[in-house]
Amino acid sequence: MWKYVLKRIGLAFITSVIIVSLSYFLIHLLPYQKPLGNYEARYSYYQKEVALGYIYESPLELTDESKWYVDKLELKMSGTVYIYETRTYKQYGLWIKNIVTKWDWGVSTFINPGNSAGAIIMSKLPTTIKINLWSVVFSVPLGLLLGIWAALKKNKLTDHIISTVIMVFISVPGFVMITVLMLLLCYKTGWLPTQWPSNLTATAAERVKGYILPVICLSFGSICGYARYTRAELCEVMSSDYLLLARTKGLTKNQAIIRHALRNAMVPILPSILSEVIGLLGGSMILEQLYGIPGTGKLYVTAISSQDYNVLFVDMALYTLIGLVSGVFLDISYGFIDPRIRMGARK
């Protein structure tokens, strides 16, 4: 089992390196975005880039040293011209070296000029985590209860109603759901704020109301998925031979369901729940963008549109890591939950 775990972790690491490396070379094909900010901010940015090896300095005589200007990849400032290393593979080598030796992913050029890209991501991550964890708290129990209820009422009116509602909501895209809810709950009735409340000016009640809409939107899809999956697994288990044998030995229907059916049905369901808890940290880009949530999803879209490559790389690496960790955790959790399917177990 441990060999399998180490193998999966190793493959996930190799996959992450390949994804991030390909992203680096593809993004560097896009037009270069010059850093924004005042004189001091831009000068500080170029000095940091020189220290990291991405830029080299060249002396230049200017008639007015206080006058500076940007021309393509060159910045002439205070008698010095700063020129970017044009060879992408060399920039990539320096980028990997700075990450491994200094854990330095570069600095922002647009979103927060001159500040560390990693620090910007970490400042946005708590908001995304809170929203998605609250959605897990609501979606997991509701989804499981609806799935169990539908399985116990199989082929009856209750089962048909639950299945129909699930199919309707699971077919609606997330951006459509949040648009409709914003129209009804925010603009029409005014029950909820139209945008994410600011932590600086909003009251505690307004901040609580701000969580309602994104949590509802993120929970709908998960609830439908859990309910459909739970119903399918429980219906399959309830029709198995060993459950009929348990009934013939004297167990009541409720005892057979609780002791045998639910326990065996949860074997494939629990790993998917645990994996989704990790995967939900990625957040919803469209939701955060439409509702103005200052999370990593909105930051990702902003970094792309503003060509802030350093922030984009860190955000992309974060999403890549979350996706790979979710997959590894899902594969490994099967063996720990059900010893019968452990890799390398004794016969």
Beta strands, then each sheet from edge to edge (+ up, - down):
strand 1: 55-59
strand 2: 69-71
strand 3: 74-77
strand 4: 80-84
sheet 1: 1+ 4- 3+ 2-
end
